[in-house]
Amino acid sequence: MKHRHPLLDRYVELDISGKSLPIQGKLIDMGQDILVVHNGTQFLYIPLIHVQQLRLAKPDSQEFQVPDLPFEPQNDPISYRKVLMNAKGMFSEIYITGNQSIHGYLTSVMNDFFVFYSPVYHSVVVSLTHLKFLIPYNPNVTPYTLTPEQFPLKPSPITLARTFDQQLRKLIGEFVILDLGENPNKIGVLKSIDQNIIELSTAGGSSVYLHFDHVKTVHLP
């Protein structure tokens, strides 16, 4: 029998890794590796690995009506991978870190990463361990109100590997953008990967070395 969390169906606050302000809303569901909160407007699917603290919200939290879940409820417990599979092809927003929020469509789910297609960044490879939350939008909403003609779903320009490590290795020699280009030192030619250390040649031609575990996203310009 599924264990019922004591805060289920109550108004809560969550502190999330990389986000300065807490998230508030009604706790709708919780599985072994993900939970669902409705903030009065949207459903947020939050991997538990990034939940630093979960607590009851203050009594003055406003009551609001929670609509039906965007994914068909199933008898099996909710899981991170199942949420990603259900979100494929649905217009969504994903939050990685800082102010980095991407709007678009989840197109592929691999072993430890997924591919997200955005009008701004095109095909972005996202490590599963670095997604902070996913927000699915209503079926009648499109990114930036673009028509299908203006924003056609395109296949990924890169051949997909099974793991994030293998995917990065396939891009050795390519000009890549890591972590959405938040730092100019994360844009350049991927020179090598040796024992989890990535060598990137930046605009000035100098080498920068990054640890594989801290790479959140990669995409081609």
C-alpha positions as CSV (number, residue, x, y, z in Angstrom):
1,M,0.0,0.0,0.0
2,K,1.3,3.4,-0.9
3,H,2.5,5.5,2.0
4,R,0.6,8.7,2.3
5,H,2.7,11.8,3.1
6,P,1.4,13.8,6.0
7,L,1.5,17.0,3.9
8,L,-0.4,15.6,1.0
9,D,-3.4,17.8,-0.1
10,R,-2.1,20.6,2.2
11,Y,-0.5,24.0,1.3
12,V,3.3,23.8,1.5
13,E,6.5,25.7,0.9
14,L,9.5,24.1,-0.8
15,D,13.1,25.2,-0.9
16,I,14.6,24.1,-4.2
17,S,18.3,23.9,-5.1
18,G,19.4,26.8,-7.2
19,K,16.2,28.9,-6.5
20,S,16.4,31.7,-4.0
21,L,12.7,32.0,-3.3
22,P,10.6,29.1,-2.0
23,I,7.9,27.5,-4.1
24,Q,4.4,27.6,-2.6
25,G,1.3,25.6,-3.5
26,K,-0.8,22.6,-2.7
27,L,1.0,19.2,-2.5
28,I,-0.9,17.0,-5.0
29,D,1.1,13.9,-5.2
30,M,4.5,12.4,-4.2
31,G,6.4,9.4,-5.5
32,Q,9.8,8.0,-4.6
33,D,11.7,10.5,-6.8
34,I,9.3,13.3,-7.7
35,L,6.4,15.4,-6.2
36,V,3.7,17.5,-7.7
37,V,2.7,20.9,-6.5
38,H,-0.1,23.2,-7.8
39,N,0.7,26.9,-7.2
40,G,-2.8,28.2,-8.1
41,T,-2.0,28.5,-11.8
42,Q,0.3,25.6,-12.8
43,F,1.4,22.1,-11.9
44,L,5.1,21.9,-11.0
45,Y,6.7,18.4,-11.2
46,I,9.8,18.6,-8.9
47,P,12.4,15.9,-8.6
48,L,12.9,15.1,-4.9
49,I,16.7,15.2,-5.3
50,H,16.4,19.1,-5.4
51,V,13.9,19.5,-2.6
52,Q,16.1,20.9,0.2
53,Q,13.2,21.5,2.6
54,L,9.4,20.8,2.6
55,R,7.2,22.4,5.2
56,L,3.6,23.5,5.9
57,A,2.9,26.9,4.5
58,K,1.7,29.8,6.7
59,P,-2.0,29.8,7.6
60,D,-2.7,32.8,5.4
61,S,-2.1,30.8,2.2
62,Q,-5.0,31.4,-0.2
63,E,-7.4,28.6,-1.1
64,F,-7.7,27.8,-4.8
65,Q,-9.4,25.3,-7.0
66,V,-7.0,22.6,-8.4
67,P,-7.9,21.4,-11.9
68,D,-7.4,17.8,-13.1
69,L,-3.8,16.6,-13.5
70,P,-2.4,17.2,-17.0
71,F,-1.4,13.5,-17.2
72,E,-3.9,10.7,-17.0
73,P,-3.9,9.4,-13.4
74,Q,-2.7,5.8,-13.1
75,N,-2.8,3.2,-10.4
76,D,0.9,2.9,-10.3
77,P,2.9,5.4,-8.2
78,I,4.1,8.6,-9.9
79,S,7.8,8.5,-11.0
80,Y,10.2,11.0,-12.6
81,R,10.7,8.9,-15.7
82,K,7.0,8.3,-16.1
83,V,6.3,12.1,-15.9
84,L,8.9,12.7,-18.6
85,M,7.5,10.0,-20.9
86,N,4.0,11.5,-20.4
87,A,5.2,15.0,-21.1
88,K,6.7,14.1,-24.5
89,G,5.1,16.3,-27.2
90,M,3.4,18.5,-24.7
91,F,4.3,22.2,-24.5
92,S,6.2,22.7,-21.3
93,E,8.5,24.9,-19.3
94,I,11.6,23.5,-17.7
95,Y,13.7,25.2,-15.1
96,I,17.4,24.4,-14.8
97,T,19.1,26.9,-12.5
98,G,19.4,30.6,-11.8
99,N,17.1,32.4,-14.2
100,Q,17.3,29.7,-16.8
101,S,13.8,28.7,-17.9
102,I,13.2,27.1,-21.3
103,H,9.9,26.8,-23.1
104,G,9.3,24.1,-25.7
105,Y,8.7,20.4,-26.2
106,L,10.3,17.3,-24.7
107,T,11.1,15.1,-27.6
108,S,13.2,12.2,-26.3
109,V,14.0,10.5,-23.0
110,M,17.2,8.5,-22.7
111,N,18.9,6.7,-19.8
112,D,20.0,9.8,-17.8
113,F,19.1,12.7,-20.0
114,F,16.3,14.0,-22.2
115,V,16.1,16.2,-25.3
116,F,14.1,19.4,-25.2
117,Y,13.2,21.4,-28.3
118,S,12.9,25.1,-27.9
119,P,12.2,28.0,-30.3
120,V,15.2,29.8,-28.7
121,Y,17.8,27.1,-28.2
122,H,16.5,24.4,-30.6
123,S,17.5,20.9,-29.4
124,V,18.9,21.0,-25.9
125,V,20.3,17.9,-24.2
126,V,19.4,18.1,-20.4
127,S,20.9,15.9,-17.7
128,L,18.2,14.3,-15.6
129,T,20.1,15.2,-12.4
130,H,19.9,18.9,-13.1
131,L,16.2,19.5,-13.9
132,K,14.7,21.4,-11.0
133,F,11.1,21.3,-12.2
134,L,8.8,20.8,-15.2
135,I,5.6,22.7,-15.8
136,P,3.3,21.3,-18.5
137,Y,1.0,23.8,-20.2
138,N,-2.6,23.5,-21.4
139,P,-3.0,21.7,-24.8
140,N,-4.2,24.8,-26.5
141,V,-1.2,26.9,-25.5
142,T,1.9,27.1,-27.8
143,P,5.3,28.7,-27.2
144,Y,5.2,32.5,-27.7
145,T,1.8,31.9,-29.5
146,L,3.7,30.6,-32.5
147,T,1.8,28.6,-35.1
148,P,3.0,25.1,-36.1
149,E,4.2,26.6,-39.3
150,Q,6.3,29.2,-37.4
151,F,7.6,26.6,-34.9
152,P,7.7,23.1,-36.5
153,L,9.1,20.3,-34.4
154,K,12.4,19.3,-36.0
155,P,14.4,16.2,-35.4
156,S,17.5,16.6,-33.3
157,P,20.6,17.5,-35.4
158,I,22.7,15.1,-33.4
159,T,22.5,11.3,-33.2
160,L,21.3,10.4,-29.7
161,A,23.4,8.1,-27.4
162,R,22.0,6.2,-24.4
163,T,23.8,8.2,-21.7
164,F,24.8,11.8,-21.1
165,D,28.4,10.9,-21.0
166,Q,28.3,9.1,-24.3
167,Q,26.3,12.0,-25.8
168,L,29.0,14.5,-24.8
169,R,31.7,12.2,-26.2
170,K,29.8,12.1,-29.6
171,L,30.2,15.9,-29.7
172,I,34.0,16.0,-29.3
173,G,35.3,18.4,-32.0
174,E,32.0,20.2,-32.2
175,F,31.3,23.9,-31.3
176,V,28.9,23.5,-28.3
177,I,27.1,25.7,-25.8
178,L,27.1,24.3,-22.2
179,D,24.5,25.4,-19.6
180,L,22.7,27.6,-22.1
181,G,25.7,29.9,-22.4
182,E,25.2,31.5,-19.0
183,N,29.0,31.9,-18.8
184,P,31.1,32.8,-21.9
185,N,33.7,30.2,-20.7
186,K,31.1,27.5,-21.3
187,I,30.9,28.2,-25.0
188,G,33.5,26.8,-27.4
189,V,34.9,23.7,-29.1
190,L,34.6,20.5,-27.0
191,K,38.2,19.2,-27.2
192,S,38.2,16.2,-25.0
193,I,36.7,14.3,-22.0
194,D,39.2,12.5,-19.8
195,Q,38.2,11.0,-16.4
196,N,35.1,13.2,-16.1
197,I,37.1,16.3,-16.9
198,I,35.9,18.2,-20.0
199,E,38.3,20.4,-22.0
200,L,36.6,23.3,-23.8
201,S,38.5,25.7,-26.2
202,T,36.9,29.2,-25.6
203,A,36.7,32.2,-27.9
204,G,40.2,33.4,-27.2
205,G,41.7,29.9,-27.9
206,S,42.5,29.1,-24.3
207,S,41.4,25.9,-22.6
208,V,38.9,25.7,-19.8
209,Y,38.4,22.5,-17.8
210,L,35.0,21.6,-16.3
211,H,33.9,18.6,-14.3
212,F,31.3,16.4,-16.1
213,D,28.9,16.3,-13.1
214,H,28.4,20.1,-13.2
215,V,27.4,20.2,-16.9
216,K,23.6,20.7,-16.9
217,T,22.8,21.1,-20.6
218,V,24.5,21.1,-23.9
219,H,23.3,22.2,-27.3
220,L,24.7,23.2,-30.7
221,P,24.3,26.8,-31.9
